[in-house]
Amino acid sequence: MIEATTVYGLTAVVYAVALVVLWGWLRQVSPEHRRFCTPIVLVVALAGVASAVVAAGVGTITVNGSEVVVPLFVESMIAYGVLYAVMARLADVEGRALAAIVLTPVVQRIAFEVAAVSGGIVALIGLVVVVGGHLAIAAYLLGPVWTQTRGVPEQRRLLHWKARNLVLFLIGMLIAYAVIALFGVFDAFVSLAISQYMAVLIRVGFAGFLLANLDAVGSASLRPTTASETTPAD
């Protein structure tokens, strides 16, 4: 059986290789687009550091008989918050709406960790928060936020649409797996391997998607819209 530290070490190597590629790609992106791309690339770097720390045997504690990997727990809250923030900023969301979008995945992550180390009604409440939070944020993004994007240039609105769908799908897939894993369907190694694969897929996959598409949009599509511009239809 491969040790957990080995899996985390290999994950850190994957992040390191991805970071080199993404950083080189980022240097080719125009400065005005880097404000969207840089935070996501930094998330990949942070994930690599967190995985390396855990591979070194640091940061894992036991709560109620269950292990909590503190570096990955903290990193995931930051990563999901940044991921949602960048996706929302593509639609010019700001203020309280942006705060709500960013805080939702953070609360979900905390709720899942509570569910994982608890039992009974506390665990059930945690799972309800995780699943309900995803449904709530999906409804908010598909409803009010999408309506708000009518004032956003067409190509940028399309980019937000694609980013939103990708984020909701990836996080939804992660939540479905995590809830199933809580019931002991997978053994420890398979569960760890799948969770690390999905973590890499979400972070590196979204970074690659954003870099590829932002470069194609062009600076004209990122300027503030004017009254003379036609808004895209739903």
C-alpha positions as a LaTeX table, in Angstrom:
\begin{tabular}{lrrr}
\hline
Residue & $x$ (\AA) & $y$ (\AA) & $z$ (\AA) \\
\hline
Met1 & 0.00 & 0.00 & 0.00 \\
Ile2 & 1.37 & 3.42 & $-0.96$ \\
Glu3 & 1.77 & 5.71 & 2.03 \\
Ala4 & $-0.35$ & 8.86 & 2.28 \\
Thr5 & 2.79 & 11.01 & 2.50 \\
Thr6 & 3.88 & 9.60 & $-0.87$ \\
Val7 & 0.55 & 10.55 & $-2.45$ \\
Tyr8 & 0.85 & 14.09 & $-1.07$ \\
Gly9 & 4.44 & 14.26 & $-2.29$ \\
Leu10 & 3.45 & 13.23 & $-5.81$ \\
Thr11 & 0.63 & 15.75 & $-5.72$ \\
Ala12 & 3.10 & 18.48 & $-4.75$ \\
Val13 & 5.28 & 17.51 & $-7.73$ \\
Val14 & 2.27 & 17.72 & $-10.08$ \\
Tyr15 & 1.45 & 21.18 & $-8.74$ \\
Ala16 & 5.10 & 22.26 & $-9.18$ \\
Val17 & 5.16 & 21.16 & $-12.82$ \\
Ala18 & 1.77 & 22.78 & $-13.47$ \\
Leu19 & 2.96 & 26.00 & $-11.82$ \\
Val20 & 5.98 & 26.24 & $-14.11$ \\
Val21 & 3.73 & 25.84 & $-17.17$ \\
Leu22 & 1.08 & 28.23 & $-15.88$ \\
Trp23 & 3.62 & 30.86 & $-14.83$ \\
Gly24 & 5.18 & 30.80 & $-18.30$ \\
Trp25 & 1.72 & 31.10 & $-19.80$ \\
Leu26 & 0.84 & 33.95 & $-17.45$ \\
Arg27 & 3.84 & 35.96 & $-18.67$ \\
Gln28 & 2.34 & 35.94 & $-22.16$ \\
Val29 & $-0.99$ & 37.36 & $-20.98$ \\
Ser30 & $-1.54$ & 41.10 & $-21.29$ \\
Pro31 & $-1.16$ & 43.08 & $-18.01$ \\
Glu32 & $-4.84$ & 44.04 & $-17.97$ \\
His33 & $-5.82$ & 40.35 & $-17.99$ \\
Arg34 & $-3.39$ & 39.28 & $-15.28$ \\
Arg35 & $-5.64$ & 40.65 & $-12.54$ \\
Phe36 & $-7.95$ & 37.72 & $-13.28$ \\
Cys37 & $-5.29$ & 35.07 & $-13.92$ \\
Thr38 & $-2.67$ & 35.79 & $-11.24$ \\
Pro39 & $-4.84$ & 34.89 & $-8.21$ \\
Ile40 & $-5.69$ & 31.49 & $-9.73$ \\
Val41 & $-2.05$ & 30.74 & $-10.53$ \\
Leu42 & $-1.11$ & 31.70 & $-6.97$ \\
Val43 & $-3.74$ & 29.24 & $-5.75$ \\
Val44 & $-1.89$ & 26.48 & $-7.60$ \\
Ala45 & 1.35 & 27.58 & $-5.93$ \\
Leu46 & $-0.30$ & 27.58 & $-2.50$ \\
Ala47 & $-1.76$ & 24.13 & $-3.09$ \\
Gly48 & 1.70 & 22.83 & $-3.97$ \\
Val49 & 3.19 & 24.26 & $-0.79$ \\
Ala50 & 0.38 & 22.83 & 1.34 \\
Ser51 & 0.80 & 19.37 & $-0.22$ \\
Ala52 & 4.55 & 19.48 & 0.32 \\
Val53 & 4.08 & 20.44 & 3.98 \\
Val54 & 1.70 & 17.53 & 4.52 \\
Ala55 & 4.06 & 15.17 & 2.67 \\
Ala56 & 6.72 & 16.20 & 5.19 \\
Gly57 & 4.45 & 14.96 & 7.97 \\
Val58 & 3.43 & 18.37 & 9.27 \\
Gly59 & $-0.04$ & 19.66 & 10.08 \\
Thr60 & $-2.20$ & 16.56 & 10.55 \\
Ile61 & $-4.15$ & 16.40 & 13.80 \\
Thr62 & $-6.73$ & 13.97 & 15.17 \\
Val63 & $-10.19$ & 15.18 & 16.20 \\
Asn64 & $-12.74$ & 12.68 & 17.54 \\
Gly65 & $-10.77$ & 9.84 & 16.00 \\
Ser66 & $-10.68$ & 11.42 & 12.53 \\
Glu67 & $-7.68$ & 13.06 & 10.90 \\
Val68 & $-7.84$ & 16.75 & 9.96 \\
Val69 & $-5.14$ & 17.82 & 7.51 \\
Val70 & $-4.84$ & 21.45 & 8.58 \\
Pro71 & $-2.66$ & 22.81 & 5.70 \\
Leu72 & $-5.01$ & 21.39 & 3.07 \\
Phe73 & $-8.07$ & 22.52 & 5.02 \\
Val74 & $-6.81$ & 26.12 & 5.14 \\
Glu75 & $-5.59$ & 26.02 & 1.53 \\
Ser76 & $-8.92$ & 24.70 & 0.24 \\
Met77 & $-10.87$ & 27.52 & 1.89 \\
Ile78 & $-8.59$ & 30.07 & 0.24 \\
Ala79 & $-8.64$ & 28.26 & $-3.10$ \\
Tyr80 & $-12.43$ & 27.97 & $-3.37$ \\
Gly81 & $-12.92$ & 31.54 & $-2.21$ \\
Val82 & $-10.52$ & 32.84 & $-4.86$ \\
Leu83 & $-12.02$ & 30.59 & $-7.53$ \\
Tyr84 & $-15.52$ & 31.93 & $-6.92$ \\
Ala85 & $-14.24$ & 35.51 & $-6.59$ \\
Val86 & $-12.53$ & 35.47 & $-9.99$ \\
Met87 & $-15.54$ & 33.87 & $-11.63$ \\
Ala88 & $-17.82$ & 36.53 & $-10.10$ \\
Arg89 & $-15.53$ & 39.43 & $-11.00$ \\
Leu90 & $-15.76$ & 38.41 & $-14.65$ \\
Ala91 & $-19.38$ & 39.57 & $-14.33$ \\
Asp92 & $-18.36$ & 42.74 & $-12.46$ \\
Val93 & $-19.96$ & 41.50 & $-9.23$ \\
Glu94 & $-18.78$ & 43.51 & $-6.24$ \\
Gly95 & $-19.73$ & 44.63 & $-2.74$ \\
Arg96 & $-22.03$ & 42.47 & $-0.63$ \\
Ala97 & $-22.90$ & 40.21 & $-3.54$ \\
Leu98 & $-19.24$ & 39.37 & $-4.09$ \\
Ala99 & $-18.72$ & 38.79 & $-0.36$ \\
Ala100 & $-21.66$ & 36.38 & $-0.27$ \\
Ile101 & $-20.35$ & 34.45 & $-3.27$ \\
Val102 & $-16.86$ & 34.18 & $-1.77$ \\
Leu103 & $-17.99$ & 33.27 & 1.75 \\
Thr104 & $-20.37$ & 30.52 & 0.66 \\
Pro105 & $-17.67$ & 27.97 & $-0.36$ \\
Val106 & $-15.67$ & 28.88 & 2.75 \\
Val107 & $-18.63$ & 28.09 & 4.99 \\
Gln108 & $-19.29$ & 24.91 & 3.03 \\
Arg109 & $-15.69$ & 23.76 & 3.53 \\
Ile110 & $-15.87$ & 24.38 & 7.27 \\
Ala111 & $-19.23$ & 22.59 & 7.47 \\
Phe112 & $-17.84$ & 19.56 & 5.66 \\
Glu113 & $-14.86$ & 19.33 & 8.00 \\
Val114 & $-17.23$ & 19.53 & 10.99 \\
Ala115 & $-19.36$ & 16.76 & 9.46 \\
Ala116 & $-16.28$ & 14.60 & 8.86 \\
Val117 & $-15.14$ & 14.70 & 12.50 \\
Ser118 & $-18.59$ & 14.62 & 14.07 \\
Gly119 & $-21.53$ & 12.27 & 14.21 \\
Gly120 & $-25.28$ & 12.29 & 14.56 \\
Ile121 & $-27.20$ & 15.49 & 14.12 \\
Val122 & $-24.08$ & 17.69 & 13.92 \\
Ala123 & $-22.74$ & 15.72 & 10.96 \\
Leu124 & $-26.15$ & 15.80 & 9.30 \\
Ile125 & $-26.39$ & 19.57 & 9.69 \\
Gly126 & $-22.91$ & 19.92 & 8.23 \\
Leu127 & $-23.88$ & 17.92 & 5.15 \\
Val128 & $-27.07$ & 19.93 & 4.73 \\
Val129 & $-25.02$ & 23.13 & 4.78 \\
Val130 & $-22.60$ & 21.72 & 2.19 \\
Val131 & $-25.26$ & 20.50 & $-0.25$ \\
Gly132 & $-27.72$ & 23.31 & 0.45 \\
Gly133 & $-24.98$ & 25.91 & 0.08 \\
His134 & $-24.10$ & 24.61 & $-3.36$ \\
Leu135 & $-27.72$ & 24.67 & $-4.48$ \\
Ala136 & $-28.16$ & 28.17 & $-3.07$ \\
Ile137 & $-25.06$ & 29.62 & $-4.72$ \\
Ala138 & $-25.99$ & 27.93 & $-8.01$ \\
Ala139 & $-29.45$ & 29.52 & $-7.88$ \\
Tyr140 & $-27.94$ & 32.92 & $-7.09$ \\
Leu141 & $-25.41$ & 32.72 & $-9.92$ \\
Leu142 & $-27.94$ & 31.42 & $-12.43$ \\
Gly143 & $-30.54$ & 34.00 & $-11.40$ \\
Pro144 & $-29.66$ & 37.48 & $-10.07$ \\
Val145 & $-25.98$ & 37.42 & $-11.07$ \\
Trp146 & $-26.72$ & 36.27 & $-14.62$ \\
Thr147 & $-29.36$ & 38.97 & $-14.95$ \\
Gln148 & $-26.82$ & 41.55 & $-13.79$ \\
Thr149 & $-24.41$ & 40.55 & $-16.57$ \\
Arg150 & $-26.69$ & 42.15 & $-19.19$ \\
Gly151 & $-24.53$ & 45.25 & $-18.84$ \\
Val152 & $-21.33$ & 43.33 & $-19.50$ \\
Pro153 & $-19.80$ & 43.12 & $-23.00$ \\
Glu154 & $-20.92$ & 39.99 & $-24.85$ \\
Gln155 & $-17.60$ & 38.12 & $-25.00$ \\
Arg156 & $-16.87$ & 38.74 & $-21.35$ \\
Arg157 & $-20.39$ & 37.68 & $-20.42$ \\
Leu158 & $-19.85$ & 34.46 & $-22.33$ \\
Leu159 & $-16.58$ & 33.89 & $-20.50$ \\
His160 & $-18.34$ & 34.34 & $-17.16$ \\
Trp161 & $-21.04$ & 31.90 & $-18.29$ \\
Lys162 & $-18.44$ & 29.27 & $-19.14$ \\
Ala163 & $-16.46$ & 29.88 & $-15.94$ \\
Arg164 & $-19.62$ & 29.71 & $-13.82$ \\
Asn165 & $-20.72$ & 26.43 & $-15.35$ \\
Leu166 & $-17.25$ & 24.94 & $-14.96$ \\
Val167 & $-16.99$ & 25.97 & $-11.31$ \\
Leu168 & $-20.45$ & 24.71 & $-10.42$ \\
Phe169 & $-19.80$ & 21.39 & $-12.17$ \\
Leu170 & $-16.36$ & 20.81 & $-10.60$ \\
Ile171 & $-17.43$ & 21.78 & $-7.09$ \\
Gly172 & $-20.66$ & 19.83 & $-7.45$ \\
Met173 & $-18.69$ & 16.76 & $-8.50$ \\
Leu174 & $-16.35$ & 17.25 & $-5.52$ \\
Ile175 & $-19.26$ & 17.55 & $-3.10$ \\
Ala176 & $-20.93$ & 14.42 & $-4.47$ \\
Tyr177 & $-17.71$ & 12.43 & $-4.08$ \\
Ala178 & $-16.98$ & 13.82 & $-0.60$ \\
Val179 & $-20.46$ & 12.99 & 0.72 \\
Ile180 & $-20.25$ & 9.45 & $-0.67$ \\
Ala181 & $-16.76$ & 9.04 & 0.81 \\
Leu182 & $-18.06$ & 9.96 & 4.28 \\
Phe183 & $-20.10$ & 6.75 & 4.27 \\
Gly184 & $-16.97$ & 4.62 & 3.87 \\
Val185 & $-17.61$ & 3.48 & 0.29 \\
Phe186 & $-13.91$ & 3.81 & $-0.59$ \\
Asp187 & $-10.92$ & 2.50 & 1.30 \\
Ala188 & $-8.41$ & 5.02 & 2.70 \\
Phe189 & $-5.97$ & 4.92 & $-0.22$ \\
Val190 & $-8.61$ & 5.16 & $-2.97$ \\
Ser191 & $-10.35$ & 8.01 & $-1.14$ \\
Leu192 & $-7.06$ & 9.91 & $-0.78$ \\
Ala193 & $-6.06$ & 9.35 & $-4.40$ \\
Ile194 & $-9.43$ & 10.51 & $-5.74$ \\
Ser195 & $-9.52$ & 13.57 & $-3.48$ \\
Gln196 & $-6.04$ & 14.66 & $-4.59$ \\
Tyr197 & $-6.86$ & 14.07 & $-8.25$ \\
Met198 & $-9.99$ & 16.21 & $-7.96$ \\
Ala199 & $-8.10$ & 18.92 & $-6.07$ \\
Val200 & $-5.56$ & 19.15 & $-8.88$ \\
Leu201 & $-8.28$ & 19.05 & $-11.54$ \\
Ile202 & $-10.19$ & 21.94 & $-9.97$ \\
Arg203 & $-7.20$ & 24.23 & $-9.39$ \\
Val204 & $-5.04$ & 23.51 & $-12.43$ \\
Gly205 & $-7.98$ & 22.92 & $-14.74$ \\
Phe206 & $-9.64$ & 26.23 & $-13.93$ \\
Ala207 & $-6.33$ & 28.10 & $-14.21$ \\
Gly208 & $-5.71$ & 26.62 & $-17.65$ \\
Phe209 & $-9.24$ & 27.39 & $-18.77$ \\
Leu210 & $-9.00$ & 31.00 & $-17.63$ \\
Leu211 & $-5.61$ & 31.65 & $-19.19$ \\
Ala212 & $-6.67$ & 30.17 & $-22.53$ \\
Asn213 & $-9.95$ & 32.06 & $-22.72$ \\
Leu214 & $-8.84$ & 35.44 & $-21.36$ \\
Asp215 & $-6.11$ & 35.61 & $-23.97$ \\
Ala216 & $-8.71$ & 35.01 & $-26.67$ \\
Val217 & $-11.23$ & 37.61 & $-25.44$ \\
Gly218 & $-9.09$ & 40.65 & $-26.23$ \\
Ser219 & $-8.75$ & 43.96 & $-24.44$ \\
Ala220 & $-11.74$ & 45.52 & $-26.18$ \\
Ser221 & $-14.09$ & 43.08 & $-24.50$ \\
Leu222 & $-12.80$ & 44.02 & $-21.07$ \\
Arg223 & $-13.49$ & 47.72 & $-21.25$ \\
Pro224 & $-16.47$ & 49.17 & $-19.35$ \\
Thr225 & $-19.67$ & 48.98 & $-21.35$ \\
Thr226 & $-21.23$ & 52.18 & $-22.67$ \\
Ala227 & $-24.80$ & 53.18 & $-23.23$ \\
Ser228 & $-24.39$ & 52.71 & $-26.98$ \\
Glu229 & $-23.38$ & 49.05 & $-26.66$ \\
Thr230 & $-25.99$ & 46.40 & $-27.21$ \\
Thr231 & $-26.49$ & 44.03 & $-24.31$ \\
Pro232 & $-26.57$ & 40.30 & $-25.06$ \\
Ala233 & $-29.85$ & 38.44 & $-24.86$ \\
Asp234 & $-30.41$ & 35.69 & $-22.30$ \\
\hline
\end{tabular}
